[in-house]
Amino acid sequence: MFDNKIAKLALLTLFILSFGAVGLYYFEQTPSLLDALWWSFVTITTVGYGDVTPATLGGRVTGVVVMVFGIGLLGMFTATVASIFVEGKLKEAKGLKAVKIAGHFIICGWNDKVQEIVAEMRADKKTESRPIVLIADLPEKPLEDTQVYFISGEVNTETLNKANLSEAAVVMIISDDGLDSHSSDAKVVFNTLSVRTLDADIYICAEMRGPQHLEHCKSAGANEIVVIGALSSHLLAQAALDHGITHFISDLISNRTGSNLYKIAPPDHLIGRAFIESLDMMKREHNAIVVAVESKDENRFLSNPSVDYALQTDDLLVIISEIRPVL
């Protein structure tokens, strides 16, 4: 609708501009048609330099037509263009506008932890400026972050397409605090299945409140699942056995305080060498501690590998470091 209106207004404005130029050139015998076009333009824009002034009756009538119709048309044209930008901003705030970005993160669902998730991602240099798309059944965008885009509605084909799922990097499925544990986890499984049906390759991280639907969520296509209940139980037991160790764990998993856990590819010269060499090199050169190896061959993490474990080509190092090292 707006495109047609702008096109019509632009054509009418161009017609009045041409009418004024031709009229002045004919009645006032201006030196050139370009001078007449200049007069018509400055008249429409209400600048009026006064370097060209119509003196004949025909020239003045032409001037009246240009002033009455041209100024009105130009005003309507600029107002229409401005309204397009305003409407776009309103649609964006209300989550009605599709996004055209790539390599972004998609968060499906909303609870009080989402703000913390975004803050943690912004604290890591790897993701501090990466765009995030939030899909949530809310009336307006709940975050002020300019790099967080909002799509209003439930997780379905329409909202996932609006979020440009096909070009996203990771999808996070968030549990619904407004539902009981069983219903919330069932919804997570359904949302996971919806995402996996549309994209067979996207990496999906899912949050669940209990282990009852864990296998269903895996079958639906989740690559990684965080069970809130199980995680808190493990931490509480650890706190009882080794007092204060949960403070250390909290520090490690937060990007905003102290040292953090990172996963990096080892330098080429360490491939085929013993694990103890990577441990020594990372500590000496980057003040980082290697605590585990992600083995692609065995499809698992090897915590505290043996000193003579030989690093493979696709292995990744899990390290503790104050910053993400650049190797």
Secondary structure, 3 states (H helix, E strand, C coil): CHHHHHHHHHHHHHHHHHHHHHHHHHHHCCCCHHHHHHHHHHHHCCCCCCCCCCCCHHHHHHHHHHHHHHHHHHHHHHHHHHHHHHHHHHHHHCCCCCCCCCCCEEEECCCCHHHHHHHHHHCCCCCCCCCEEEEECCCCCCCCCCCEEEEECCCCHHHHHHCCHHHCCEEEECCCCCCCHHHHHHHHHHHHHHHHHHCCCCEEEEEECCCCCHHHHHHHCCCEEEEHHHHHHHHHHHHHHCCCHHHHHHHHHCCCCCCEEEEECCCHHHCCCEHHHHHHHHHHHHCCEEEEEEECCCCEEEECCCCCCECCCCCEEEEEECCCCCC
